């Protein structure tokens, strides 16, 4: 198949060859169950899992025992939020989050709200940022958790995590962050963070595997498990481990630790070249403003064009999206851009371009040419 140029790295990334090579033996000769403690097949894969755990922990500055492997970030998010709400089920717990969170967070919050939790969703300004003053003023005696993402999947806007962590620490509240778009792309740490969701396929690892960081040696409580049966992963997540996926995630984390942050200047230069050329075209505008953001992402609105027509024509030659992969088939405007005050027609005609390791200058030049041609034709 003749694929278009791929500029949708926030949706998913290709598995690196080094990662795949590391995984393959665990489908073939090293096929044991990590829970089999009585023979070498189990010992071999258990050691591999623990090495992967070390690698993932090192990537975020955690301890290996604080990493719980899951099927992905969505499961990790559900475990973190529902697990804490279950713990406080008799108290009508209050959770503070934000209107621009990923749907995996927002839908989970809706679920716990139906069961009695009280949810406050903070607004954002035109730059996609929350007010720290409003965050702190929203805290109540019943507030049990603050849930705020590290970096936004649609705009790349980075929240002031250190300041949020300080507020949570001062009020003795659990702070959980969805760090899916940040881990492996910018330096991420767990200082002041109580729980963190991670997904392997966002940093060149396999799909179907992720992790939840859960802080140890802290007076604040840990979530109760959602899955029972066998007590795997320290009792937080029962079920036979996806050993090849975990090994792949560990290798991807190792590679990200080595060179993941050293190449961001290259991507930022390419992103800026793409952005500058597109914004020189009539009726285009940047949806990010002055916020600090990820170096490989841009989100641009195209006025005077139907959003569905624009995406259909662009995707013939450039693989891009209108926002989250989870909601990209929806004709509704992005909830993130709507929260930022972007007009609904413009939000529907907005495109997220996200670059990655395999993006070349030739790809960017081609993308600029395609955007110009499509705009000229549709207008």
ZINORFEN-V785011 format. One record per pair of residues at least 24 apart in sequence whose ideal C-beta (glycine too) atoms are under 7 Angstrom apart, sorted by the first residue. I is the first residue (numbers start at 1). J is the second residue. If there is no record, write none. Layout:
i/j
I/J
I/J
//
This chain:
i/j
4/315
4/316
4/317
4/318
4/319
5/317
5/318
5/319
5/363
5/366
5/367
6/319
7/318
7/319
7/320
7/353
7/354
7/355
7/359
7/367
8/319
8/320
8/321
8/354
9/296
9/354
9/355
9/356
10/153
10/181
10/297
10/352
10/354
11/321
11/325
12/201
12/207
13/201
13/202
13/203
13/204
13/356
14/204
14/358
15/204
15/205
15/206
15/248
16/204
16/252
16/255
18/251
18/255
19/204
19/205
19/248
19/251
19/252
22/247
22/248
22/251
23/206
23/244
23/247
23/248
26/243
26/244
26/247
27/244
33/240
34/241
34/243
35/232
35/240
45/243
48/243
48/247
49/241
49/243
49/246
51/250
52/246
52/247
52/249
52/250
55/250
55/253
55/254
56/198
56/211
56/249
56/250
56/253
58/257
59/183
59/184
59/253
59/256
59/257
60/183
60/188
60/189
60/190
60/196
60/213
61/189
61/190
62/190
62/213
63/216
65/216
66/213
66/214
66/215
66/216
67/211
67/213
68/211
68/212
68/214
68/233
68/234
68/236
68/237
69/209
69/211
69/233
69/241
69/246
70/210
70/211
70/212
70/237
71/208
71/209
71/210
72/199
72/208
72/209
72/210
73/104
73/178
73/180
73/197
73/198
73/199
73/210
74/104
75/210
76/197
76/198
76/210
76/211
76/212
77/104
77/105
77/108
77/178
77/197
78/108
78/226
79/212
79/223
79/226
79/236
79/237
80/176
80/195
80/197
80/212
80/223
81/108
81/109
81/112
81/147
82/108
82/112
82/226
83/223
83/224
83/225
83/226
84/144
84/145
84/174
84/223
85/112
85/117
86/224
87/221
87/223
87/224
88/144
91/142
92/116
92/117
92/118
92/142
93/117
93/142
93/144
94/118
94/120
94/140
94/142
94/143
94/144
95/119
95/144
95/145
95/147
96/120
96/122
96/135
96/138
96/139
96/143
96/146
97/121
97/147
97/148
98/122
98/124
98/130
98/148
99/123
99/124
99/339
100/124
100/128
100/152
100/336
100/339
101/149
101/178
102/149
102/153
102/178
102/324
103/324
103/326
103/327
105/147
105/178
118/142
123/339
124/339
124/340
126/289
126/340
126/341
127/289
127/290
127/291
128/152
128/155
128/157
128/288
128/291
128/340
129/157
129/291
130/159
132/160
132/163
132/167
135/164
135/167
136/167
139/171
139/173
143/173
144/173
144/174
145/173
145/174
145/176
146/173
146/175
147/176
148/177
149/177
149/178
150/177
150/178
150/179
150/182
150/188
151/181
151/182
151/294
152/181
152/336
153/181
153/324
154/299
154/323
154/324
154/334
154/336
154/352
155/287
155/288
155/293
155/297
155/299
155/336
156/288
156/293
156/294
156/297
157/288
157/291
157/293
158/292
158/293
158/294
165/191
165/192
165/193
166/192
168/192
172/220
174/220
181/294
184/256
184/260
185/260
185/294
185/296
186/261
186/294
187/261
190/215
194/218
194/220
200/245
200/248
200/249
200/252
203/252
203/256
203/260
204/252
204/357
205/248
205/249
205/252
206/245
206/248
206/249
208/242
208/245
209/242
209/245
209/246
209/249
264/295
267/295
267/296
267/355
267/359
268/295
270/355
270/359
270/361
270/364
271/295
271/296
271/298
271/355
273/364
274/298
274/353
274/364
274/367
274/368
277/368
278/368
278/371
281/372
281/375
287/337
287/340
287/342
287/350
296/354
296/355
296/356
297/352
297/354
298/353
299/350
299/352
300/350
300/351
301/342
301/346
301/349
301/350
302/349
302/351
302/375
303/346
304/379
305/349
305/378
305/379
306/349
307/348
307/349
309/378
310/349
310/351
310/374
310/378
313/374
313/378
314/351
314/370
314/371
314/374
317/370
318/367
318/370
320/351
320/352
320/353
321/352
322/350
322/351
322/352
323/352
//
